[in-house]
Amino acid sequence: METVYQETAPTRADIDALQGAALLEFGANWCGHCRAALPLLAQAYQGYEQVPHFKVEDGPGRVLGRSFRVKLWPTLIFLRDGKEVARLVRPEDADAISAALRQITQD
């Protein structure tokens, strides 16, 4: 699990080409809502360490976030084979994150 939002984002084509389960998270390192969600995500991620986690810094002019229509942070997009399966915006409990992770990892 990533803990810092990265300035360098994968391209939309890279995300669309992913195989299997992945989590794409948008936010900013200075965002209070994002920092509050970090322990929830860490709790929910236990047992899902094999799921790639892309923690992408978002903001004006950030193409990847716009392509997913991100409006609030953090936004967690749960992907399977590059397709959005679930989305959580400003999650408030680890159970919702765990449920979405189960959804993308079940065969």
DSSP file (Angstrom, degrees, kcal/mol; ACC not computed):
  #  RESIDUE AA STRUCTURE BP1 BP2  ACC     N-H-->O    O-->H-N    N-H-->O    O-->H-N    TCO  KAPPA ALPHA  PHI   PSI    X-CA   Y-CA   Z-CA
    1    1 A M              0   0    0      0, 0.0     2,-0.2     0, 0.0    53,-0.0   0.000 360.0 360.0 360.0 132.9    0.0    0.0    0.0
    2    2 A E        -     0   0    0      1,-0.1     3,-0.1    51,-0.0    52,-0.1  -0.514 360.0-173.1 -80.3 151.1    1.3    3.4   -0.9
    3    3 A T        +     0   0    0     -2,-0.2     2,-0.4     1,-0.2    -1,-0.1   0.506  64.9  60.2-120.8 -10.1    1.3    6.2    1.7
    4    4 A V  S    S-     0   0    0     51,-0.1     2,-0.3    53,-0.0    51,-0.2  -0.973  81.7-119.6-125.2 133.6    2.3    9.3   -0.3
    5    5 A Y        -     0   0    0     -2,-0.4     2,-0.4    51,-0.1    51,-0.3  -0.545  32.8-135.9 -69.3 131.5    0.5   10.8   -3.3
    6    6 A Q  B     -a   56   0A   0     49,-3.1    51,-2.6    -2,-0.3    -1,-0.1  -0.737   8.9-150.7 -94.9 135.4    2.8   10.7   -6.3
    7    7 A E  S    S+     0   0    0     -2,-0.4     2,-0.7    49,-0.2    -1,-0.1   0.862  85.5  72.0 -69.3 -35.8    3.1   13.7   -8.7
    8    8 A T  S    S-     0   0    0     48,-0.0    -2,-0.1     0, 0.0    -1,-0.1  -0.734  74.8-166.3 -85.9 117.2    3.9   11.5  -11.6
    9    9 A A        -     0   0    0     -2,-0.7     3,-0.1    47,-0.1    -2,-0.1  -0.744  21.9-112.5-104.7 149.2    0.8    9.7  -12.6
   10   10 A P        -     0   0    0      0, 0.0     2,-0.1     0, 0.0    54,-0.1  -0.328  43.5-102.0 -65.4 162.6    0.3    6.7  -14.9
   11   11 A T     >  -     0   0    0      1,-0.1     4,-2.0    52,-0.0     5,-0.2  -0.419  25.3-112.1 -80.8 163.6   -1.5    7.5  -18.2
   12   12 A R  H  > S+     0   0    0      1,-0.2     4,-2.9     2,-0.2     5,-0.2   0.878 121.0  55.9 -62.6 -36.3   -5.1    6.6  -18.7
   13   13 A A  H  > S+     0   0    0      2,-0.2     4,-1.5     1,-0.2    -1,-0.2   0.896 105.5  51.5 -62.7 -39.6   -4.0    4.0  -21.2
   14   14 A D  H  4 S+     0   0    0      2,-0.2     4,-0.3     1,-0.2    -2,-0.2   0.921 112.9  45.1 -61.3 -44.4   -1.7    2.4  -18.6
   15   15 A I  H >< S+     0   0    0     -4,-2.0     3,-1.5     1,-0.2    -2,-0.2   0.928 111.1  52.2 -66.3 -45.7   -4.6    2.2  -16.2
   16   16 A D  H 3< S+     0   0    0     -4,-2.9    -1,-0.2     1,-0.3    -2,-0.2   0.782 108.2  53.5 -61.8 -26.8   -7.0    0.8  -18.8
   17   17 A A  T 3< S+     0   0    0     -4,-1.5    -1,-0.3    -5,-0.2    -2,-0.2   0.474  80.8 123.5 -88.4  -3.4   -4.5   -1.9  -19.7
   18   18 A L    <   -     0   0    0     -3,-1.5     2,-0.4    -4,-0.3    65,-0.1  -0.259  52.7-143.4 -59.8 144.1   -4.1   -3.2  -16.1
   19   19 A Q        -     0   0    0     62,-0.2     2,-0.1     2,-0.1    -1,-0.1  -0.917  59.1  -6.3-109.5 137.4   -4.8   -6.8  -15.5
   20   20 A G  S    S-     0   0    0     -2,-0.4    61,-2.7    31,-0.0    62,-0.5  -0.364 108.8 -15.0  81.6-161.4   -6.5   -8.0  -12.4
   21   21 A A  E     +B   80   0A   0     59,-0.2     2,-0.3    60,-0.1    59,-0.2  -0.503  63.9 161.1 -81.9 145.4   -7.4   -6.0   -9.3
   22   22 A A  E     -B   79   0A   0     57,-1.9    57,-3.2    -2,-0.2     2,-0.5  -0.976  29.2-138.4-158.0 154.1   -6.0   -2.5   -8.6
   23   23 A L  E     -Bc  78  53A   0     29,-2.9    31,-3.2    -2,-0.3     2,-0.5  -0.980  12.6-166.8-119.3 126.7   -6.8    0.5   -6.5
   24   24 A L  E     -Bc  77  54A   0     53,-2.9    53,-3.5    -2,-0.5     2,-0.4  -0.963  10.6-171.9-113.2 120.1   -6.4    4.0   -7.9
   25   25 A E  E     -Bc  76  55A   0     29,-3.5    31,-3.3    -2,-0.5     2,-0.4  -0.950   6.2-162.8-120.2 131.7   -6.5    6.8   -5.3
   26   26 A F  E     +Bc  75  56A   0     49,-2.7    49,-1.9    -2,-0.4     2,-0.3  -0.911  37.4  94.8-113.1 139.6   -6.7   10.5   -6.0
   27   27 A G  E     - c   0  57A   0     29,-1.7    31,-2.8    -2,-0.4     2,-0.3  -0.956  60.6 -90.3 175.8-157.9   -5.9   13.2   -3.4
   28   28 A A    >   -     0   0    0     -2,-0.3     3,-1.3    29,-0.2     6,-0.2  -0.994  23.8-124.5-146.0 146.1   -3.2   15.5   -2.1
   29   29 A N  T 3  S+     0   0    0     -2,-0.3    -1,-0.1     1,-0.3     6,-0.0   0.775 112.7  48.9 -62.7 -27.5   -0.6   15.0    0.6
   30   30 A W  T 3  S+     0   0    0      4,-0.0     2,-0.3    -3,-0.0    -1,-0.3   0.524  84.4 114.5 -89.3  -6.4   -1.7   18.2    2.4
   31   31 A C    <>  -     0   0    0     -3,-1.3     4,-2.3     1,-0.1     5,-0.2  -0.508  56.6-152.7 -73.9 124.0   -5.4   17.3    2.3
   32   32 A G  H  > S+     0   0    0     -2,-0.3     4,-2.2     1,-0.2    -1,-0.1   0.872  96.9  51.8 -62.8 -39.6   -7.0   16.7    5.7
   33   33 A H  H  > S+     0   0    0      2,-0.2     4,-1.4     1,-0.2    -1,-0.2   0.886 110.3  50.0 -64.1 -38.5   -9.6   14.3    4.4
   34   34 A C  H  > S+     0   0    0      2,-0.2     4,-1.0     1,-0.2    -2,-0.2   0.914 110.8  48.1 -66.8 -43.4   -6.9   12.3    2.7
   35   35 A R  H  < S+     0   0    0     -4,-2.3     3,-0.4     1,-0.2    -2,-0.2   0.877 109.9  53.3 -65.3 -36.9   -4.8   12.1    5.8
   36   36 A A  H  < S+     0   0    0     -4,-2.2     4,-0.5     1,-0.2    -1,-0.2   0.821 107.8  51.3 -67.3 -30.4   -7.9   11.1    7.8
   37   37 A A  H  X S+     0   0    0     -4,-1.4     4,-2.6     1,-0.2     5,-0.2   0.695  89.0  83.4 -79.2 -19.3   -8.5    8.2    5.4
   38   38 A L  H  X S+     0   0    0     -4,-1.0     4,-2.5    -3,-0.4    -1,-0.2   0.901  91.3  44.8 -56.8 -48.5   -5.0    6.8    5.5
   39   39 A P  H  > S+     0   0    0      0, 0.0     4,-2.2     0, 0.0    -1,-0.2   0.860 112.9  52.7 -66.6 -31.0   -5.4    4.7    8.7
   40   40 A L  H  > S+     0   0    0     -4,-0.5     4,-2.5     2,-0.2    -2,-0.2   0.927 111.3  46.2 -65.1 -44.2   -8.8    3.4    7.4
   41   41 A L  H  X S+     0   0    0     -4,-2.6     4,-2.3     2,-0.2    -1,-0.2   0.905 110.9  52.4 -64.5 -42.2   -7.1    2.4    4.2
   42   42 A A  H  X S+     0   0    0     -4,-2.5     4,-0.6    -5,-0.2    -1,-0.2   0.904 111.5  47.2 -61.3 -41.5   -4.2    0.8    6.0
   43   43 A Q  H >< S+     0   0    0     -4,-2.2     3,-0.9     1,-0.2    -2,-0.2   0.936 115.1  44.7 -64.5 -46.9   -6.7   -1.2    8.1
   44   44 A A  H 3< S+     0   0    0     -4,-2.5    -2,-0.2     1,-0.2    -1,-0.2   0.804 105.2  62.8 -68.4 -29.8   -8.7   -2.4    5.1
   45   45 A Y  H >< S+     0   0    0     -4,-2.3     3,-2.9    -5,-0.2    -1,-0.2   0.637  72.4 114.7 -74.5 -14.3   -5.6   -3.2    3.0
   46   46 A Q  T << S+     0   0    0     -3,-0.9    -3,-0.0    -4,-0.6    -4,-0.0  -0.411  86.7  17.5 -60.3 123.8   -4.5   -5.9    5.5
   47   47 A G  T 3  S+     0   0    0     -2,-0.2    -1,-0.3     0, 0.0     3,-0.1   0.314 115.0  76.2  94.0  -6.9   -4.8   -9.2    3.5
   48   48 A Y    X   +     0   0    0     -3,-2.9     3,-2.3     1,-0.1    -2,-0.2   0.017  49.0 126.6-120.9  25.8   -4.9   -7.4    0.2
   49   49 A E  T 3   +     0   0    0      1,-0.3    -1,-0.1    -4,-0.1     4,-0.1   0.726  67.2  65.3 -58.8 -22.6   -1.2   -6.5   -0.1
   50   50 A Q  T 3  S+     0   0    0     -3,-0.1    -1,-0.3     2,-0.1    -2,-0.1   0.622  79.7  96.2 -75.6 -12.4   -1.1   -8.1   -3.6
   51   51 A V  S <  S-     0   0    0     -3,-2.3   -29,-0.2    -6,-0.2    -3,-0.1  -0.690  82.5-122.8 -81.7 118.2   -3.5   -5.5   -5.0
   52   52 A P        -     0   0    0      0, 0.0   -29,-2.9     0, 0.0     2,-0.5  -0.342  24.8-155.2 -60.8 140.3   -1.5   -2.7   -6.7
   53   53 A H  E     - c   0  23A   0    -31,-0.2     2,-0.7    -4,-0.1   -29,-0.2  -0.973   8.7-166.9-124.3 116.9   -2.2    0.7   -5.2
   54   54 A F  E     - c   0  24A   0    -31,-3.2   -29,-3.5    -2,-0.5     2,-0.8  -0.918   3.5-169.1-104.8 112.6   -1.7    3.9   -7.3
   55   55 A K  E     - c   0  25A   0     -2,-0.7   -49,-3.1   -51,-0.2     2,-0.5  -0.882  15.0-172.7-106.3 102.8   -1.8    6.9   -5.0
   56   56 A V  E     -ac   6  26A   0    -31,-3.3   -29,-1.7    -2,-0.8     2,-0.3  -0.842  24.4-126.8-110.0 126.8   -1.9    9.9   -7.5
   57   57 A E  E     - c   0  27A   0    -51,-2.6     2,-0.3    -2,-0.5   -29,-0.2  -0.524  34.4-163.4 -67.5 132.0   -1.7   13.5   -6.6
   58   58 A D        +     0   0    0    -31,-2.8     5,-0.1    -2,-0.3    15,-0.0  -0.743  25.9 116.9-117.0 163.8   -4.7   15.3   -8.1
   59   59 A G    >   -     0   0    0     -2,-0.3     3,-2.0     3,-0.2     7,-0.1  -0.941  64.8 -22.9 162.7-176.9   -5.5   19.0   -8.8
   60   60 A P  T 3  S+     0   0    0      0, 0.0     3,-0.1     0, 0.0     0, 0.0  -0.255 126.8  13.7 -55.8 134.8   -6.2   21.5  -11.6
   61   61 A G  T 3  S+     0   0    0      1,-0.2     2,-0.9     2,-0.1    -3,-0.0   0.492  85.2 138.5  79.4   3.3   -4.8   20.4  -14.9
   62   62 A R    <>  -     0   0    0     -3,-2.0     4,-1.7     1,-0.2    -1,-0.2  -0.738  39.0-160.9 -85.9 110.4   -4.2   16.8  -13.8
   63   63 A V  H  > S+     0   0    0     -2,-0.9     4,-2.3     1,-0.2    -1,-0.2   0.869  81.8  53.4 -63.4 -43.4   -5.4   14.7  -16.8
   64   64 A L  H  > S+     0   0    0      1,-0.2     4,-1.1     2,-0.2    -1,-0.2   0.932 109.6  48.1 -63.6 -45.5   -5.9   11.4  -15.1
   65   65 A G  H  4>S+     0   0    0      1,-0.2     5,-2.4     2,-0.2     3,-0.4   0.889 111.8  50.4 -60.9 -39.2   -8.1   12.7  -12.3
   66   66 A R  H ><5S+     0   0    0     -4,-1.7     3,-1.5     1,-0.2    -1,-0.2   0.878 104.0  58.3 -66.9 -36.1  -10.2   14.6  -14.9
   67   67 A S  H 3<5S+     0   0    0     -4,-2.3    -1,-0.2     1,-0.3    -2,-0.2   0.781 111.0  42.9 -66.0 -24.3  -10.6   11.4  -17.0
   68   68 A F  T 3<5S-     0   0    0     -4,-1.1    -1,-0.3    -3,-0.4    -2,-0.2   0.303 113.7-120.5 -99.9   7.3  -12.2    9.7  -14.0
   69   69 A R  T < 5 -     0   0    0     -3,-1.5     2,-0.3     1,-0.2    -3,-0.2   0.876  43.0-177.6  57.1  43.0  -14.3   12.8  -13.1
   70   70 A V      < +     0   0    0     -5,-2.4    -1,-0.2     1,-0.2     3,-0.1  -0.568  17.4 159.5 -73.7 130.3  -12.7   13.2   -9.7
   71   71 A K        +     0   0    0     -2,-0.3     2,-0.3     1,-0.3    -1,-0.2   0.646  59.4  35.6-121.9 -31.8  -14.3   16.1   -7.7
   72   72 A L  S    S-     0   0    0      2,-0.0    -1,-0.3   -46,-0.0    18,-0.1  -0.901  86.7 -88.4-126.7 154.6  -13.5   15.5   -4.1
   73   73 A W  S    S+     0   0    0     -2,-0.3   -46,-0.2     1,-0.2   -40,-0.1  -0.860  97.5  29.2-115.0 151.4  -10.5   14.0   -2.2
   74   74 A P  S    S+     0   0    0      0, 0.0    16,-3.1     0, 0.0     2,-0.5   0.680  71.5 174.0 -75.5 149.1   -9.8   11.3   -1.5
   75   75 A T  E     -BD  26  89A   0    -49,-1.9   -49,-2.7    14,-0.2     2,-0.5  -0.988  13.1-161.1-116.1 123.3  -11.5    9.4   -4.2
   76   76 A L  E     -BD  25  88A   0     12,-3.3    12,-2.5    -2,-0.5     2,-0.6  -0.919   3.5-167.3-106.7 123.6  -10.7    5.7   -4.3
   77   77 A I  E     -BD  24  87A   0    -53,-3.5   -53,-2.9    -2,-0.5     2,-0.6  -0.955   8.5-152.6-115.3 119.7  -11.5    3.9   -7.6
   78   78 A F  E     -BD  23  86A   0      8,-2.7     7,-3.2    -2,-0.6     8,-1.4  -0.818  19.4-168.0 -97.0 121.6  -11.4    0.1   -7.4
   79   79 A L  E     -BD  22  84A   0    -57,-3.2   -57,-1.9    -2,-0.6     2,-0.4  -0.804  20.9-170.7-115.5 148.2  -10.5   -1.5  -10.8
   80   80 A R  E >  S-BD  21  83A   0      3,-2.2     3,-1.5    -2,-0.3   -59,-0.2  -0.961  85.5 -14.1-134.9 120.2  -10.6   -5.0  -12.2
   81   81 A D  T 3  S-     0   0    0    -61,-2.7   -62,-0.2    -2,-0.4   -60,-0.1   0.875 129.5 -54.6  54.0  41.2   -8.9   -5.4  -15.6
   82   82 A G  T 3  S+     0   0    0    -62,-0.5     2,-0.4     1,-0.2    -1,-0.3   0.467 114.7 113.5  78.5   2.2   -8.7   -1.6  -16.0
   83   83 A K  E <  S-D   80   0A   0     -3,-1.5    -3,-2.2   -65,-0.1     2,-0.3  -0.876  72.8-111.3-110.6 139.7  -12.4   -1.1  -15.6
   84   84 A E  E     +D   79   0A   0     -2,-0.4    -5,-0.2    -5,-0.2     3,-0.1  -0.516  39.1 166.0 -69.0 127.1  -14.0    0.7  -12.6
   85   85 A V  E     +     0   0A   0     -7,-3.2     2,-0.3     1,-0.4    -6,-0.2   0.703  66.0   1.7-108.8 -37.1  -16.0   -1.7  -10.4
   86   86 A A  E     -D   78   0A   0     -8,-1.4    -8,-2.7     2,-0.0    -1,-0.4  -0.974  58.1-158.9-150.5 159.9  -16.5    0.5   -7.3
   87   87 A R  E     -D   77   0A   0     -2,-0.3     2,-0.4   -10,-0.2   -10,-0.2  -0.995   2.1-169.5-145.2 136.4  -15.8    4.0   -6.1
   88   88 A L  E     -D   76   0A   0    -12,-2.5   -12,-3.3    -2,-0.3     2,-0.5  -0.997   6.2-161.9-126.0 132.3  -15.6    5.6   -2.7
   89   89 A V  E    S-D   75   0A   0     -2,-0.4   -14,-0.2   -14,-0.2   -16,-0.1  -0.964  76.1 -14.3-115.3 124.6  -15.4    9.3   -2.0
   90   90 A R  S    S-     0   0    0    -16,-3.1    -1,-0.2    -2,-0.5   -15,-0.1   0.949  85.4-149.0  48.9  60.2  -14.1   10.4    1.4
   91   91 A P        -     0   0    0      0, 0.0    -1,-0.1     0, 0.0   -51,-0.1  -0.264  17.3-168.5 -60.1 144.1  -14.5    7.0    3.0
   92   92 A E        +     0   0    0      1,-0.2     2,-0.3    -3,-0.1     3,-0.0   0.449  65.5  36.9-114.9  -4.9  -15.4    7.1    6.7
   93   93 A D     >  -     0   0    0      1,-0.1     4,-1.0   -56,-0.0     3,-0.4  -0.999  68.1-130.5-149.4 152.2  -14.9    3.5    7.7
   94   94 A A  H  > S+     0   0    0     -2,-0.3     4,-2.8     1,-0.2     5,-0.2   0.771 101.5  69.1 -69.3 -26.7  -12.6    0.6    6.8
   95   95 A D  H  > S+     0   0    0      1,-0.2     4,-2.5     2,-0.2    -1,-0.2   0.890  97.6  50.1 -62.7 -39.8  -15.5   -1.8    6.2
   96   96 A A  H  > S+     0   0    0     -3,-0.4     4,-1.8     2,-0.2    -1,-0.2   0.893 112.3  47.9 -65.1 -38.9  -16.6    0.0    3.1
   97   97 A I  H  X S+     0   0    0     -4,-1.0     4,-2.3     2,-0.2    -2,-0.2   0.923 111.8  50.1 -66.7 -44.2  -13.0   -0.1    1.7
   98   98 A S  H  X S+     0   0    0     -4,-2.8     4,-2.5     1,-0.2    -2,-0.2   0.901 108.7  52.5 -59.9 -42.4  -12.7   -3.8    2.6
   99   99 A A  H  X S+     0   0    0     -4,-2.5     4,-1.9     1,-0.2    -1,-0.2   0.902 110.3  47.5 -62.0 -41.4  -16.0   -4.5    0.8
  100  100 A A  H  X S+     0   0    0     -4,-1.8     4,-1.5     2,-0.2    -1,-0.2   0.888 110.9  51.6 -67.9 -38.7  -14.8   -2.8   -2.3
  101  101 A L  H  X S+     0   0    0     -4,-2.3     4,-1.1     1,-0.2    -2,-0.2   0.905 109.4  50.2 -63.8 -40.9  -11.5   -4.7   -2.2
  102  102 A R  H  X S+     0   0    0     -4,-2.5     4,-1.5     1,-0.2     3,-0.4   0.904 106.3  57.3 -60.5 -40.8  -13.3   -8.0   -1.9
  103  103 A Q  H  < S+     0   0    0     -4,-1.9    -1,-0.2     1,-0.2    -2,-0.2   0.867 111.1  40.6 -61.0 -38.2  -15.4   -7.0   -4.9
  104  104 A I  H  < S+     0   0    0     -4,-1.5    -1,-0.2     1,-0.2    -2,-0.2   0.624 117.1  48.0 -88.3 -12.3  -12.4   -6.6   -7.1
  105  105 A T  H  < S+     0   0    0     -4,-1.1     2,-0.2    -3,-0.4    -2,-0.2   0.572  84.9 102.1-104.8 -10.1  -10.5   -9.6   -5.9
  106  106 A Q     <        0   0    0     -4,-1.5    -4,-0.0    -5,-0.1     0, 0.0  -0.521 360.0 360.0 -75.1 139.6  -13.2  -12.2   -6.0
  107  107 A D              0   0    0     -2,-0.2    -1,-0.1     0, 0.0    -4,-0.0   0.451 360.0 360.0 -85.4 360.0  -13.0  -14.6   -8.9
